[in-house]
Amino acid sequence: MDLIKPYITFRNVFLLGLLLEVFGLPLFRGVISIGQFVMLGGWILELDFKRKWQVMKTSKLLWVLSSFFILHLIGLLWTSDFEYAANDIKIKLPLLLFPLLFITTKHKLSLKELNTLLWVFTLSVFAASIACTMVWLGYTKHKVIDIRDISIFHSHIRFALMIDLTVCFLLYDFFKTGNLFLYVLKITLITWLIVFLGIMQSFTGIVILSIVLALYSLQFLKKLPKPYLKISAFAIMGIVASFAIYLVIKEIKEQSIPVKPLVRLENTINGNPYFNDSTNLETENGNLIWANVSYYELKKEWAKKSNLNYDEKDLKGNKIYFTIIRYMSSKGLSKDSIGVSKLTKKDVSLIESGTANYLFTNRSGIESRIHEILYEFNAFEKGKNPTGHSLLMRLEFWRIGWEIIKRKPIFGVGTGDVKNAYINQYIQSKTKLSIEWQKRSHNQFMAITIAFGFIGLIVFIVYLFYPVIKIKKKHYLFTAFFIISLLSMINEDTLETQSGVTFFGFFHSLFLFLELDEK
């Protein structure tokens, strides 16, 4: 104790808490809670409570940053499910804790300490991506149903946000050293993390990163001194943009293949009736999905091919008969006993895993994801059951959420009644969505409006944008982080999970804290 006592200072304990936080965020959820307690311990060791109390009373920024958490406490006044509310408040606690610790402490981070924190975070994100890759390659016993299941530490979207921030930091740090080894390391890490986003098929992560990089690329181009450098940079950006547009157009063209001529039949070769839905023109690779389907023969012959029952669901949660019919249509097979007999063991395995088009196995993850999104758009127009399709399900979440908002638009349903409000509205709306997929909004702004009405939404918008307005000259890292977070809230309820709250609360307070430090 005599040896370590000199090192148990506020500064060192607080820094240890910060290190635990950035180390645990990508890898270990339990560690981030420990990190918060250690930071709080360092804050207490600093003492100086009189000054801290004065800062608490007078800091307008602190009150604004506390308003979102306080809103949840006020929302208890008109809630009925206090168990749910207590858990929600517990999850949101870091949004109060981090601003309090960062703004009231006298501790100032040095540039070296900041770089150390961000590099620890970077290497932790890299380590997590390698672990996920090992899962993808089958080196663990973790069962992968959907490619995004390889994200074993967090949801794939939360992890994608961490990757996006890491890439932005590495690009920012790229020009700060002349060390060849570090240049190579940064290029390698940036390349790998972008490739990993593709492996994980995180469409949200790729789109958000693309938007952030596009915005900063335009700023960067303005500062290039030589015309030929600007031309070269524009050319590179044009090539990247053209490739992305090419992939989308390619998929649109493939889904716009003219419907192949088909004679609608009445009976199979065995004399069993075909089902024909002349009103449904959905296709796979130009083949009508719901034409000449013999459900009887499909069920009978599928039982000979697979241990997965015809009436059960595939590993992605869709009715397997639906996946069978889509997959066989993609190959142009007849949907009867003869067609099933032509399915190979590989075909059967792909169908069981939830693959609906045989071409998915010959394409990159991004191409497959674009194909599926376009298919879902077409299906949405035709009123298809959204179950198992991420885009369609989000549209259904939003539709149900809007119905809840219309009932209580001013103050919402309260902190603890969001879950029950969704359950009741799903029943009343007679949704086609399967019970296991009947989830919440997946949009942070809608989630706030459901809980606290448009009054709460106004408070949330002030909470988000007041710090941005207060900072006149914004740092690259703060701006990049803010854009990443803001865009994620459109597609996800980012602040409704522990990992999302901690990611946003920690880096939001850290970067704001640095902005307020004039040095």
C-alpha positions as CSV (number, residue, x, y, z in Angstrom):
1,M,0.0,0.0,0.0
2,D,2.9,2.4,0.8
3,L,4.2,1.8,-2.8
4,I,0.9,2.4,-4.6
5,K,-0.5,5.1,-2.3
6,P,1.3,8.0,-4.1
7,Y,-0.4,6.9,-7.4
8,I,-3.9,6.8,-6.0
9,T,-4.7,10.4,-6.9
10,F,-7.8,11.9,-8.4
11,R,-6.0,12.4,-11.8
12,N,-4.8,8.8,-12.0
13,V,-8.1,7.2,-10.8
14,F,-10.1,9.4,-13.2
15,L,-7.8,8.5,-16.1
16,L,-8.1,4.8,-15.2
17,G,-11.8,5.1,-15.4
18,L,-11.5,6.7,-18.8
19,L,-9.2,3.9,-20.0
20,L,-11.6,1.2,-18.8
21,E,-14.5,3.0,-20.6
22,V,-12.8,3.1,-24.0
23,F,-11.4,-0.4,-23.6
24,G,-14.7,-1.9,-22.5
25,L,-17.0,-0.1,-25.0
26,P,-16.2,-2.3,-28.0
27,L,-15.4,-5.5,-26.1
28,F,-16.8,-5.9,-22.6
29,R,-20.1,-4.5,-21.4
30,G,-19.3,-5.2,-17.7
31,V,-16.1,-3.2,-17.9
32,I,-17.9,0.0,-19.0
33,S,-19.9,0.0,-15.7
34,I,-16.7,-0.5,-13.7
35,G,-15.1,2.4,-15.6
36,Q,-18.0,4.7,-14.7
37,F,-17.7,3.8,-11.0
38,V,-13.9,4.3,-11.1
39,M,-14.4,7.8,-12.8
40,L,-16.9,8.6,-10.1
41,G,-14.4,7.5,-7.4
42,G,-11.7,9.8,-8.9
43,W,-14.2,12.7,-9.0
44,I,-14.9,12.1,-5.3
45,L,-11.2,11.9,-4.4
46,E,-10.7,15.3,-6.0
47,L,-12.9,16.8,-3.3
48,D,-13.4,20.6,-3.9
49,F,-17.2,20.1,-3.6
50,K,-17.9,23.7,-2.9
51,R,-16.6,24.7,-6.3
52,K,-18.3,21.8,-8.0
53,W,-21.7,22.8,-6.5
54,Q,-21.2,26.3,-7.7
55,V,-20.5,25.0,-11.2
56,M,-23.6,22.8,-11.1
57,K,-25.7,25.8,-10.2
58,T,-24.4,28.2,-12.8
59,S,-23.4,26.0,-15.8
60,K,-26.2,26.5,-18.4
61,L,-24.5,23.8,-20.5
62,L,-24.7,21.2,-17.7
63,W,-28.4,21.9,-17.1
64,V,-29.1,21.5,-20.8
65,L,-27.1,18.2,-20.9
66,S,-29.0,17.0,-17.8
67,S,-32.4,18.0,-19.3
68,F,-32.9,14.7,-21.2
69,F,-32.4,12.6,-18.1
70,I,-34.5,15.0,-16.0
71,L,-37.2,14.5,-18.6
72,H,-37.4,10.8,-17.8
73,L,-37.8,11.6,-14.1
74,I,-40.7,14.0,-14.9
75,G,-42.2,11.4,-17.1
76,L,-42.8,9.2,-14.0
77,L,-45.7,11.5,-13.1
78,W,-48.0,10.0,-15.8
79,T,-46.6,6.4,-16.1
80,S,-48.1,3.2,-14.8
81,D,-45.3,0.6,-15.4
82,F,-42.7,1.7,-12.8
83,E,-40.6,-1.5,-13.2
84,Y,-40.0,-0.7,-16.9
85,A,-39.5,3.0,-16.0
86,A,-36.9,2.2,-13.4
87,N,-34.9,0.1,-15.8
88,D,-35.1,2.8,-18.5
89,I,-33.8,5.4,-16.0
90,K,-31.0,3.1,-15.0
91,I,-30.0,2.7,-18.7
92,K,-30.1,6.5,-19.2
93,L,-28.0,7.3,-16.0
94,P,-24.7,7.8,-17.9
95,L,-26.3,10.7,-19.8
96,L,-26.4,12.5,-16.4
97,L,-23.2,11.1,-15.0
98,F,-20.7,11.9,-17.8
99,P,-21.6,15.6,-18.2
100,L,-21.5,16.0,-14.5
101,L,-18.1,14.4,-14.2
102,F,-16.5,16.1,-17.2
103,I,-17.9,19.7,-16.6
104,T,-17.4,20.0,-12.8
105,T,-13.9,18.5,-12.6
106,K,-10.8,20.6,-12.6
107,H,-9.0,17.8,-14.5
108,K,-7.7,18.8,-17.9
109,L,-6.6,16.1,-20.4
110,S,-3.3,16.6,-22.1
111,L,-3.0,15.9,-25.9
112,K,-1.0,12.8,-25.1
113,E,-3.7,11.5,-22.8
114,L,-6.4,12.2,-25.3
115,N,-4.5,10.3,-28.0
116,T,-3.9,7.4,-25.7
117,L,-7.6,7.1,-25.0
118,L,-8.5,7.2,-28.6
119,W,-5.9,4.7,-29.6
120,V,-7.0,2.3,-26.9
121,F,-10.5,2.6,-28.2
122,T,-9.2,2.1,-31.8
123,L,-7.3,-1.1,-30.9
124,S,-10.2,-2.4,-28.9
125,V,-12.5,-1.9,-31.9
126,F,-9.9,-3.7,-34.1
127,A,-9.7,-6.6,-31.6
128,A,-13.5,-6.9,-31.5
129,S,-13.6,-6.9,-35.3
130,I,-11.0,-9.7,-35.4
131,A,-13.0,-11.7,-32.8
132,C,-16.2,-11.3,-34.9
133,T,-14.3,-12.4,-38.0
134,M,-13.2,-15.6,-36.2
135,V,-16.9,-16.2,-35.5
136,W,-17.7,-15.6,-39.2
137,L,-15.0,-18.1,-40.3
138,G,-16.4,-20.7,-38.0
139,Y,-13.6,-20.9,-35.5
140,T,-16.0,-20.7,-32.5
141,K,-19.2,-22.5,-31.5
142,H,-21.3,-19.3,-31.8
143,K,-24.2,-20.1,-34.2
144,V,-24.5,-17.6,-37.1
145,I,-27.9,-17.5,-38.6
146,D,-27.6,-14.0,-40.2
147,I,-24.2,-12.6,-41.2
148,R,-24.9,-9.7,-38.8
149,D,-24.9,-12.2,-35.9
150,I,-21.1,-12.2,-36.0
151,S,-21.2,-9.0,-34.0
152,I,-21.1,-10.9,-30.7
153,F,-20.3,-8.0,-28.3
154,H,-23.0,-5.5,-29.4
155,S,-25.8,-5.2,-32.0
156,H,-24.2,-4.9,-35.4
157,I,-25.5,-1.3,-35.7
158,R,-24.0,-0.1,-32.4
159,F,-20.7,-1.8,-33.4
160,A,-20.8,-0.2,-36.8
161,L,-21.1,3.3,-35.2
162,M,-18.0,2.6,-33.1
163,I,-16.2,1.5,-36.3
164,D,-17.3,4.7,-38.1
165,L,-15.9,6.9,-35.3
166,T,-12.7,4.9,-35.3
167,V,-12.2,5.4,-39.0
168,C,-12.8,9.1,-38.6
169,F,-10.2,9.3,-35.8
170,L,-7.6,7.4,-37.8
171,L,-8.1,9.7,-40.8
172,Y,-7.8,12.8,-38.5
173,D,-4.7,11.3,-36.9
174,F,-3.2,10.2,-40.2
175,F,-1.4,13.5,-41.0
176,K,-0.1,14.0,-37.4
177,T,3.1,12.0,-37.7
178,G,5.9,11.3,-40.1
179,N,6.6,7.8,-38.7
180,L,6.4,5.3,-41.6
181,F,5.2,2.5,-39.4
182,L,2.3,4.5,-38.0
183,Y,1.3,5.6,-41.5
184,V,1.2,1.9,-42.6
185,L,-0.6,0.9,-39.5
186,K,-3.3,3.6,-39.9
187,I,-3.9,2.7,-43.6
188,T,-4.1,-0.9,-42.7
189,L,-6.6,-0.3,-39.9
190,I,-8.8,2.0,-42.0
191,T,-8.9,-0.4,-44.9
192,W,-9.6,-3.4,-42.7
193,L,-12.4,-1.7,-40.7
194,I,-14.1,-0.5,-43.9
195,V,-13.8,-4.1,-45.4
196,F,-15.3,-5.5,-42.1
197,L,-18.3,-3.2,-42.4
198,G,-18.9,-4.9,-45.8
199,I,-18.4,-8.3,-44.3
200,M,-20.9,-7.5,-41.6
201,Q,-23.3,-6.1,-44.3
202,S,-23.9,-3.1,-42.0
203,F,-25.8,-0.9,-44.6
204,T,-26.4,1.7,-41.9
205,G,-22.8,1.9,-40.9
206,I,-21.6,2.2,-44.5
207,V,-24.1,4.9,-45.4
208,I,-23.3,6.9,-42.3
209,L,-19.5,6.7,-42.8
210,S,-20.0,7.6,-46.5
211,I,-21.9,10.7,-45.7
212,V,-19.4,11.9,-43.0
213,L,-16.4,11.2,-45.3
214,A,-18.1,12.9,-48.2
215,L,-18.8,16.1,-46.1
216,Y,-15.2,16.2,-44.9
217,S,-13.7,15.4,-48.3
218,L,-15.4,18.5,-49.7
219,Q,-13.9,20.6,-46.9
220,F,-10.5,19.0,-47.5
221,L,-10.6,19.7,-51.2
222,K,-11.1,23.4,-50.6
223,K,-7.8,23.6,-48.7
224,L,-5.6,21.7,-51.3
225,P,-3.1,24.2,-52.7
226,K,-2.4,22.7,-56.1
227,P,-5.1,22.4,-58.9
228,Y,-3.8,19.0,-60.0
229,L,-4.3,17.7,-56.4
230,K,-7.9,18.9,-56.4
231,I,-8.5,17.2,-59.8
232,S,-6.9,13.9,-58.5
233,A,-9.0,14.0,-55.3
234,F,-12.2,14.7,-57.3
235,A,-11.3,11.9,-59.6
236,I,-10.9,9.4,-56.7
237,M,-14.2,10.6,-55.1
238,G,-15.9,10.2,-58.5
239,I,-14.6,6.7,-59.0
240,V,-15.9,5.6,-55.5
241,A,-19.3,7.3,-56.0
242,S,-19.6,5.8,-59.5
243,F,-18.9,2.3,-58.1
244,A,-21.6,2.7,-55.4
245,I,-24.1,4.0,-58.0
246,Y,-23.1,1.1,-60.3
247,L,-24.0,-1.5,-57.6
248,V,-27.4,0.1,-57.0
249,I,-28.2,0.4,-60.7
250,K,-27.1,-3.1,-61.3
251,E,-29.4,-4.5,-58.7
252,I,-32.3,-2.3,-59.9
253,K,-31.8,-3.7,-63.4
254,E,-31.7,-7.2,-62.2
255,Q,-34.9,-6.8,-60.2
256,S,-36.4,-5.0,-63.3
257,I,-35.9,-8.0,-65.6
258,P,-39.0,-8.5,-67.7
259,V,-41.2,-11.3,-66.4
260,K,-40.4,-14.4,-68.3
261,P,-43.2,-15.9,-70.2
262,L,-45.1,-18.5,-68.2
263,V,-48.0,-20.8,-69.0
264,R,-50.1,-21.2,-65.9
265,L,-50.8,-24.8,-65.3
266,E,-53.7,-26.5,-63.5
267,N,-52.1,-29.8,-62.3
268,T,-48.6,-31.3,-61.8
269,I,-47.3,-34.4,-63.6
270,N,-48.6,-36.3,-60.6
271,G,-52.1,-34.9,-61.0
272,N,-51.9,-32.5,-57.9
273,P,-53.3,-29.0,-58.3
274,Y,-51.1,-25.9,-58.8
275,F,-51.8,-22.7,-56.9
276,N,-51.6,-19.6,-59.1
277,D,-51.9,-16.0,-57.8
278,S,-52.5,-13.9,-60.9
279,T,-52.6,-10.7,-58.9
280,N,-49.2,-11.1,-57.3
281,L,-46.4,-10.3,-59.8
282,E,-43.4,-10.6,-57.4
283,T,-40.4,-12.1,-59.2
284,E,-37.0,-13.5,-58.5
285,N,-34.6,-13.2,-61.4
286,G,-37.5,-12.6,-63.7
287,N,-39.4,-15.7,-62.6
288,L,-42.9,-15.3,-61.1
289,I,-42.8,-16.5,-57.5
290,W,-46.5,-17.3,-57.0
291,A,-47.2,-19.1,-60.3
292,N,-47.5,-22.9,-60.6
293,V,-46.9,-23.7,-56.9
294,S,-47.9,-27.1,-55.6
295,Y,-47.9,-26.7,-51.9
296,Y,-48.8,-30.4,-51.4
297,E,-45.8,-31.7,-53.3
298,L,-43.4,-29.1,-51.9
299,K,-44.3,-30.2,-48.4
300,K,-44.1,-33.9,-49.1
301,E,-40.7,-33.7,-51.0
302,W,-39.1,-31.2,-48.7
303,A,-39.5,-33.6,-45.8
304,K,-37.2,-36.0,-47.7
305,K,-34.6,-33.3,-48.1
306,S,-34.4,-31.5,-44.8
307,N,-34.9,-32.1,-41.0
308,L,-36.4,-28.6,-40.8
309,N,-40.1,-28.9,-40.9
310,Y,-41.9,-27.3,-43.9
311,D,-44.3,-25.5,-41.5
312,E,-41.5,-24.1,-39.3
313,K,-39.3,-21.1,-39.9
314,D,-35.9,-20.8,-41.5
315,L,-32.9,-19.6,-39.4
316,K,-33.7,-16.0,-40.2
317,G,-37.2,-16.3,-38.8
318,N,-39.2,-16.4,-42.0
319,K,-41.7,-19.1,-42.9
320,I,-39.5,-21.7,-44.6
321,Y,-42.1,-22.5,-47.3
322,F,-41.8,-18.9,-48.4
323,T,-38.0,-19.1,-48.6
324,I,-38.3,-22.4,-50.5
325,I,-40.6,-20.9,-53.1
326,R,-38.5,-17.7,-53.5
327,Y,-35.3,-19.7,-53.8
328,M,-36.7,-22.2,-56.4
329,S,-38.1,-19.3,-58.4
330,S,-34.7,-17.6,-58.4
331,K,-33.3,-20.8,-60.1
332,G,-36.2,-21.1,-62.5
333,L,-37.2,-24.5,-61.0
334,S,-40.8,-25.8,-61.1
335,K,-42.3,-25.5,-57.7
336,D,-43.4,-29.2,-57.4
337,S,-41.8,-32.6,-56.7
338,I,-39.6,-32.4,-59.8
339,G,-38.3,-29.0,-58.8
340,V,-37.5,-30.1,-55.2
341,S,-35.7,-33.2,-56.5
342,K,-33.3,-30.9,-58.3
343,L,-32.2,-29.1,-55.1
344,T,-28.7,-30.0,-54.1
345,K,-27.5,-30.4,-50.5
346,K,-26.0,-26.9,-50.8
347,D,-29.3,-25.5,-52.0
348,V,-31.1,-27.1,-49.0
349,S,-28.6,-25.7,-46.6
350,L,-28.9,-22.2,-48.1
351,I,-32.7,-22.3,-47.8
352,E,-32.5,-23.5,-44.2
353,S,-30.3,-20.5,-43.4
354,G,-32.8,-18.1,-44.9
355,T,-31.2,-17.4,-48.3
356,A,-34.0,-16.5,-50.7
357,N,-32.0,-16.2,-54.0
358,Y,-29.2,-18.5,-55.1
359,L,-27.3,-15.5,-56.6
360,F,-26.6,-14.2,-53.1
361,T,-23.9,-16.8,-52.7
362,N,-22.0,-15.4,-55.7
363,R,-22.1,-11.7,-54.6
364,S,-20.5,-9.5,-52.1
365,G,-22.4,-8.8,-48.8
366,I,-23.2,-5.3,-49.9
367,E,-24.6,-6.4,-53.3
368,S,-26.8,-9.0,-51.5
369,R,-28.0,-6.3,-49.0
370,I,-28.9,-3.9,-51.7
371,H,-30.8,-6.6,-53.6
372,E,-32.8,-7.4,-50.4
373,I,-33.5,-3.8,-49.7
374,L,-34.8,-3.2,-53.2
375,Y,-36.9,-6.4,-53.0
376,E,-38.4,-5.1,-49.7
377,F,-39.3,-1.8,-51.3
378,N,-41.2,-3.6,-54.0
379,A,-42.8,-5.9,-51.5
380,F,-43.9,-2.9,-49.4
381,E,-45.7,-1.4,-52.4
382,K,-47.7,-4.6,-52.7
383,G,-48.7,-4.8,-49.0
384,K,-46.5,-7.8,-48.2
385,N,-46.2,-9.3,-44.7
386,P,-43.2,-7.4,-43.2
387,T,-42.0,-10.2,-40.9
388,G,-38.3,-11.0,-41.3
389,H,-37.5,-8.1,-43.5
390,S,-35.6,-5.3,-41.7
391,L,-36.8,-2.4,-43.9
392,L,-40.5,-3.5,-44.0
393,M,-40.4,-4.1,-40.2
394,R,-39.1,-0.6,-39.6
395,L,-41.8,0.9,-41.7
396,E,-44.3,-1.1,-39.6
397,F,-42.7,0.0,-36.3
398,W,-43.0,3.6,-37.5
399,R,-46.6,3.2,-38.6
400,I,-47.5,1.8,-35.2
401,G,-45.5,4.4,-33.4
402,W,-47.3,7.2,-35.2
403,E,-50.7,5.8,-34.2
404,I,-49.5,5.9,-30.5
405,I,-48.3,9.5,-31.0
406,K,-51.7,10.6,-32.4
407,R,-53.4,9.4,-29.3
408,K,-51.2,11.3,-26.8
409,P,-49.3,14.0,-28.9
410,I,-48.6,16.6,-26.2
411,F,-47.0,14.7,-23.2
412,G,-46.8,11.1,-24.5
413,V,-47.4,7.9,-22.6
414,G,-44.8,8.5,-19.9
415,T,-41.4,7.0,-19.1
416,G,-42.5,3.5,-18.3
417,D,-45.5,2.9,-20.7
418,V,-43.8,2.8,-24.1
419,K,-43.6,-1.0,-24.2
420,N,-47.3,-1.5,-23.2
421,A,-48.4,1.2,-25.6
422,Y,-46.7,-0.7,-28.5
423,I,-48.2,-4.0,-27.4
424,N,-51.7,-2.6,-27.2
425,Q,-51.4,-0.7,-30.5
426,Y,-50.1,-3.8,-32.4
427,I,-53.3,-5.7,-31.2
428,Q,-55.6,-2.8,-32.2
429,S,-53.9,-2.3,-35.6
430,K,-54.2,-6.1,-36.4
431,T,-50.6,-6.0,-37.7
432,K,-49.4,-8.8,-40.0
433,L,-46.1,-8.7,-38.1
434,S,-45.3,-11.9,-36.1
435,I,-45.4,-11.4,-32.3
436,E,-41.7,-12.0,-31.8
437,W,-40.9,-9.1,-34.2
438,Q,-43.4,-6.7,-32.7
439,K,-40.7,-4.2,-31.4
440,R,-40.4,-0.5,-30.7
441,S,-39.8,2.4,-33.1
442,H,-36.2,2.0,-34.2
443,N,-36.1,5.8,-34.5
444,Q,-34.9,7.9,-31.5
445,F,-36.9,10.9,-32.3
446,M,-40.1,8.9,-32.5
447,A,-39.2,7.0,-29.3
448,I,-38.9,10.3,-27.5
449,T,-42.2,11.6,-28.9
450,I,-44.0,8.4,-27.9
451,A,-42.8,8.6,-24.4
452,F,-43.0,12.4,-23.8
453,G,-45.0,13.9,-26.7
454,F,-44.0,16.8,-28.8
455,I,-43.0,18.7,-25.6
456,G,-40.4,16.0,-24.9
457,L,-39.2,16.1,-28.6
458,I,-38.5,19.8,-28.3
459,V,-36.5,19.2,-25.1
460,F,-34.6,16.5,-26.9
461,I,-33.8,18.7,-29.9
462,V,-32.5,21.5,-27.6
463,Y,-30.5,18.9,-25.7
464,L,-28.8,17.8,-29.0
465,F,-28.3,21.1,-30.7
466,Y,-27.6,23.7,-27.9
467,P,-24.0,22.4,-27.4
468,V,-23.4,22.6,-31.1
469,I,-24.6,26.2,-31.3
470,K,-22.6,27.1,-28.2
471,I,-19.4,25.9,-29.8
472,K,-18.5,28.5,-32.4
473,K,-15.5,26.8,-34.0
474,K,-16.2,23.0,-34.0
475,H,-13.4,20.4,-33.9
476,Y,-13.3,17.7,-36.5
477,L,-13.8,14.9,-34.0
478,F,-16.7,16.5,-32.3
479,T,-18.4,17.2,-35.6
480,A,-17.8,13.8,-37.0
481,F,-19.1,12.1,-33.8
482,F,-22.2,14.3,-33.8
483,I,-23.1,13.6,-37.4
484,I,-22.6,9.8,-36.9
485,S,-24.8,9.9,-33.8
486,L,-27.5,12.1,-35.4
487,L,-27.8,10.0,-38.5
488,S,-28.0,6.8,-36.4
489,M,-31.0,8.2,-34.6
490,I,-33.0,8.3,-37.8
491,N,-32.7,4.5,-38.3
492,E,-32.2,3.3,-34.7
493,D,-33.3,4.1,-31.1
494,T,-29.7,4.7,-30.3
495,L,-30.3,5.9,-26.7
496,E,-32.5,3.0,-25.6
497,T,-29.7,0.5,-24.9
498,Q,-26.8,0.4,-22.5
499,S,-24.2,0.3,-25.2
500,G,-25.8,3.0,-27.3
501,V,-26.3,5.3,-24.3
502,T,-22.7,4.8,-23.1
503,F,-21.2,5.3,-26.6
504,F,-23.1,8.6,-27.1
505,G,-22.9,9.8,-23.5
506,F,-19.2,9.2,-23.1
507,F,-17.9,10.6,-26.4
508,H,-20.4,13.5,-26.4
509,S,-19.2,14.7,-23.0
510,L,-15.5,13.9,-23.8
511,F,-15.5,16.0,-27.0
512,L,-17.6,18.8,-25.5
513,F,-15.2,18.9,-22.5
514,L,-12.3,19.3,-24.9
515,E,-14.1,22.0,-26.9
516,L,-14.6,24.0,-23.7
517,D,-11.0,23.8,-22.8
518,E,-9.4,26.8,-24.6
519,K,-6.0,25.0,-24.8
